[in-house]
Amino acid sequence: MKRATVVLAEPSVMVSAGLKQMLAGEGVVEVKEVVQEASLLPDVLARIKPDMLILNPLMLDVAARNALREQPGISSCPVLVALVYGFVEQRVLKQFDGIVEIGDDCQKVVYTLREVLRTHEMTWDAATDESQEISERERDVLVLIAKGMSNKEIAHALNLSVHTVMSHRRNIVRKTGIHSVAGLTVYALVRNWVEEYEIQ
């Protein structure tokens, strides 16, 4: 996976400096610029055209938060990650591709960013390669995987044999390139095939 370019929008110098330093040695993303005022964000995004925007949602006013994907500059950003350390409504957070919390350690932050980027790359690949589309039955299996069910439970729920469920799982892994249950869960969440409250 190539190193993604990032714009970090965070009003706190201490928080932005800490996150930038944390990510510097990990090789997943490169923070190109830090923005501390929301009014500067559209110009910076237009100039840099980053792969990812890491944004503290609280630096935007209520109207902008509620229609985040329609905001100038933000609407053109491929990947949007929330940087959260205060209360943010769920309906706002659902507009993001991923969430990083202030208490997350370096390993968790890097994992979240890597999974979000991987999911975005797979979405792009799926759009350009129709042979890799997940079938309706594979989607049913994937949703139940995301809900935490075992192969046996999925087989019972869908009236299939365990062998057939395992075959569907292999096809899902081959088509998505995702091997972990956590990664498949993120994949299903991003596509709105499953809601957060349904995940165990």
Contacts in CASP RR format, 6 or more apart in sequence:
PFRMAT RR
TARGET T0000
AUTHOR 0000-0000-0000
METHOD contacts of the structure
MODEL  1
MKRATVVLAEPSVMVSAGLKQMLAGEGVVEVKEVVQEASLLPDVLARIKP
DMLILNPLMLDVAARNALREQPGISSCPVLVALVYGFVEQRVLKQFDGIV
EIGDDCQKVVYTLREVLRTHEMTWDAATDESQEISERERDVLVLIAKGMS
NKEIAHALNLSVHTVMSHRRNIVRKTGIHSVAGLTVYALVRNWVEEYEIQ
1 28 0 8 1.000
1 114 0 8 1.000
1 117 0 8 1.000
1 118 0 8 1.000
1 121 0 8 1.000
3 27 0 8 1.000
3 28 0 8 1.000
3 29 0 8 1.000
3 30 0 8 1.000
4 28 0 8 1.000
4 29 0 8 1.000
4 30 0 8 1.000
4 50 0 8 1.000
4 51 0 8 1.000
4 52 0 8 1.000
4 79 0 8 1.000
4 113 0 8 1.000
4 117 0 8 1.000
5 29 0 8 1.000
5 30 0 8 1.000
5 32 0 8 1.000
5 48 0 8 1.000
5 49 0 8 1.000
5 50 0 8 1.000
5 51 0 8 1.000
5 52 0 8 1.000
6 23 0 8 1.000
6 29 0 8 1.000
6 30 0 8 1.000
6 31 0 8 1.000
6 32 0 8 1.000
6 50 0 8 1.000
6 51 0 8 1.000
6 52 0 8 1.000
6 53 0 8 1.000
6 54 0 8 1.000
7 31 0 8 1.000
7 32 0 8 1.000
7 33 0 8 1.000
7 34 0 8 1.000
7 35 0 8 1.000
7 41 0 8 1.000
7 44 0 8 1.000
7 45 0 8 1.000
7 48 0 8 1.000
7 50 0 8 1.000
7 52 0 8 1.000
7 53 0 8 1.000
7 54 0 8 1.000
7 77 0 8 1.000
8 16 0 8 1.000
8 19 0 8 1.000
8 20 0 8 1.000
8 31 0 8 1.000
8 33 0 8 1.000
8 34 0 8 1.000
8 35 0 8 1.000
8 54 0 8 1.000
8 83 0 8 1.000
9 34 0 8 1.000
9 35 0 8 1.000
9 36 0 8 1.000
9 38 0 8 1.000
9 41 0 8 1.000
9 53 0 8 1.000
9 54 0 8 1.000
9 55 0 8 1.000
9 56 0 8 1.000
9 59 0 8 1.000
10 16 0 8 1.000
10 19 0 8 1.000
10 34 0 8 1.000
10 35 0 8 1.000
10 36 0 8 1.000
10 54 0 8 1.000
10 55 0 8 1.000
10 56 0 8 1.000
10 59 0 8 1.000
10 83 0 8 1.000
11 36 0 8 1.000
11 37 0 8 1.000
11 56 0 8 1.000
11 59 0 8 1.000
12 56 0 8 1.000
13 36 0 8 1.000
15 56 0 8 1.000
15 83 0 8 1.000
15 85 0 8 1.000
15 102 0 8 1.000
16 34 0 8 1.000
16 36 0 8 1.000
17 34 0 8 1.000
19 31 0 8 1.000
19 54 0 8 1.000
19 83 0 8 1.000
19 100 0 8 1.000
19 109 0 8 1.000
20 31 0 8 1.000
20 34 0 8 1.000
22 106 0 8 1.000
22 109 0 8 1.000
23 29 0 8 1.000
23 30 0 8 1.000
23 31 0 8 1.000
23 109 0 8 1.000
23 110 0 8 1.000
23 113 0 8 1.000
24 31 0 8 1.000
26 106 0 8 1.000
26 110 0 8 1.000
28 110 0 8 1.000
28 113 0 8 1.000
28 114 0 8 1.000
28 117 0 8 1.000
29 51 0 8 1.000
29 52 0 8 1.000
29 113 0 8 1.000
29 117 0 8 1.000
32 48 0 8 1.000
32 50 0 8 1.000
33 44 0 8 1.000
33 48 0 8 1.000
35 41 0 8 1.000
35 44 0 8 1.000
37 59 0 8 1.000
38 59 0 8 1.000
38 60 0 8 1.000
38 61 0 8 1.000
38 64 0 8 1.000
41 73 0 8 1.000
41 74 0 8 1.000
42 71 0 8 1.000
42 72 0 8 1.000
42 73 0 8 1.000
42 74 0 8 1.000
45 53 0 8 1.000
45 73 0 8 1.000
45 74 0 8 1.000
45 76 0 8 1.000
45 77 0 8 1.000
46 73 0 8 1.000
46 76 0 8 1.000
49 76 0 8 1.000
50 77 0 8 1.000
51 78 0 8 1.000
51 79 0 8 1.000
51 117 0 8 1.000
52 77 0 8 1.000
52 78 0 8 1.000
52 79 0 8 1.000
52 80 0 8 1.000
52 81 0 8 1.000
52 113 0 8 1.000
52 116 0 8 1.000
52 117 0 8 1.000
53 74 0 8 1.000
53 77 0 8 1.000
53 79 0 8 1.000
53 80 0 8 1.000
53 81 0 8 1.000
54 81 0 8 1.000
54 82 0 8 1.000
54 83 0 8 1.000
54 100 0 8 1.000
55 74 0 8 1.000
55 80 0 8 1.000
55 81 0 8 1.000
55 82 0 8 1.000
55 83 0 8 1.000
55 96 0 8 1.000
56 82 0 8 1.000
56 83 0 8 1.000
56 84 0 8 1.000
56 85 0 8 1.000
57 65 0 8 1.000
57 68 0 8 1.000
57 82 0 8 1.000
57 84 0 8 1.000
57 88 0 8 1.000
57 92 0 8 1.000
57 93 0 8 1.000
57 96 0 8 1.000
58 65 0 8 1.000
58 86 0 8 1.000
58 88 0 8 1.000
60 68 0 8 1.000
60 71 0 8 1.000
64 71 0 8 1.000
65 88 0 8 1.000
65 89 0 8 1.000
65 92 0 8 1.000
66 91 0 8 1.000
66 92 0 8 1.000
68 74 0 8 1.000
68 80 0 8 1.000
68 92 0 8 1.000
68 95 0 8 1.000
68 96 0 8 1.000
69 75 0 8 1.000
69 80 0 8 1.000
69 95 0 8 1.000
74 80 0 8 1.000
78 120 0 8 1.000
79 97 0 8 1.000
79 116 0 8 1.000
79 117 0 8 1.000
79 120 0 8 1.000
80 95 0 8 1.000
80 96 0 8 1.000
80 97 0 8 1.000
80 98 0 8 1.000
81 96 0 8 1.000
81 97 0 8 1.000
81 98 0 8 1.000
81 99 0 8 1.000
81 100 0 8 1.000
81 112 0 8 1.000
81 113 0 8 1.000
81 116 0 8 1.000
82 88 0 8 1.000
82 92 0 8 1.000
82 93 0 8 1.000
82 96 0 8 1.000
82 98 0 8 1.000
82 99 0 8 1.000
82 100 0 8 1.000
83 100 0 8 1.000
83 102 0 8 1.000
84 93 0 8 1.000
84 99 0 8 1.000
84 100 0 8 1.000
84 101 0 8 1.000
84 102 0 8 1.000
85 101 0 8 1.000
85 102 0 8 1.000
85 103 0 8 1.000
86 102 0 8 1.000
90 196 0 8 1.000
93 99 0 8 1.000
97 116 0 8 1.000
97 119 0 8 1.000
97 120 0 8 1.000
97 190 0 8 1.000
98 112 0 8 1.000
98 116 0 8 1.000
98 186 0 8 1.000
99 112 0 8 1.000
100 109 0 8 1.000
100 112 0 8 1.000
100 113 0 8 1.000
104 112 0 8 1.000
115 182 0 8 1.000
115 183 0 8 1.000
115 186 0 8 1.000
116 186 0 8 1.000
118 178 0 8 1.000
118 183 0 8 1.000
119 178 0 8 1.000
119 183 0 8 1.000
119 186 0 8 1.000
119 187 0 8 1.000
119 190 0 8 1.000
122 176 0 8 1.000
122 177 0 8 1.000
122 178 0 8 1.000
122 187 0 8 1.000
123 190 0 8 1.000
125 132 0 8 1.000
126 132 0 8 1.000
126 133 0 8 1.000
126 134 0 8 1.000
126 175 0 8 1.000
132 175 0 8 1.000
133 175 0 8 1.000
134 142 0 8 1.000
134 172 0 8 1.000
134 175 0 8 1.000
134 176 0 8 1.000
135 171 0 8 1.000
137 158 0 8 1.000
137 168 0 8 1.000
138 168 0 8 1.000
138 171 0 8 1.000
138 172 0 8 1.000
138 175 0 8 1.000
139 193 0 8 1.000
140 158 0 8 1.000
141 154 0 8 1.000
141 158 0 8 1.000
141 165 0 8 1.000
141 168 0 8 1.000
141 169 0 8 1.000
141 172 0 8 1.000
142 172 0 8 1.000
142 184 0 8 1.000
142 187 0 8 1.000
142 188 0 8 1.000
142 193 0 8 1.000
143 188 0 8 1.000
143 193 0 8 1.000
143 194 0 8 1.000
144 153 0 8 1.000
144 154 0 8 1.000
144 157 0 8 1.000
144 158 0 8 1.000
145 154 0 8 1.000
145 169 0 8 1.000
145 172 0 8 1.000
145 181 0 8 1.000
145 184 0 8 1.000
145 185 0 8 1.000
145 188 0 8 1.000
146 181 0 8 1.000
146 184 0 8 1.000
146 185 0 8 1.000
146 188 0 8 1.000
146 189 0 8 1.000
146 193 0 8 1.000
146 194 0 8 1.000
146 198 0 8 1.000
146 199 0 8 1.000
147 194 0 8 1.000
147 198 0 8 1.000
147 199 0 8 1.000
147 200 0 8 1.000
148 181 0 8 1.000
148 199 0 8 1.000
148 200 0 8 1.000
149 157 0 8 1.000
151 162 0 8 1.000
151 165 0 8 1.000
151 166 0 8 1.000
151 169 0 8 1.000
152 162 0 8 1.000
154 160 0 8 1.000
154 165 0 8 1.000
155 161 0 8 1.000
155 162 0 8 1.000
155 164 0 8 1.000
155 165 0 8 1.000
158 165 0 8 1.000
160 168 0 8 1.000
172 178 0 8 1.000
172 184 0 8 1.000
173 179 0 8 1.000
176 184 0 8 1.000
176 187 0 8 1.000
178 184 0 8 1.000
178 187 0 8 1.000
185 194 0 8 1.000
185 199 0 8 1.000
188 194 0 8 1.000
189 196 0 8 1.000
189 199 0 8 1.000
END
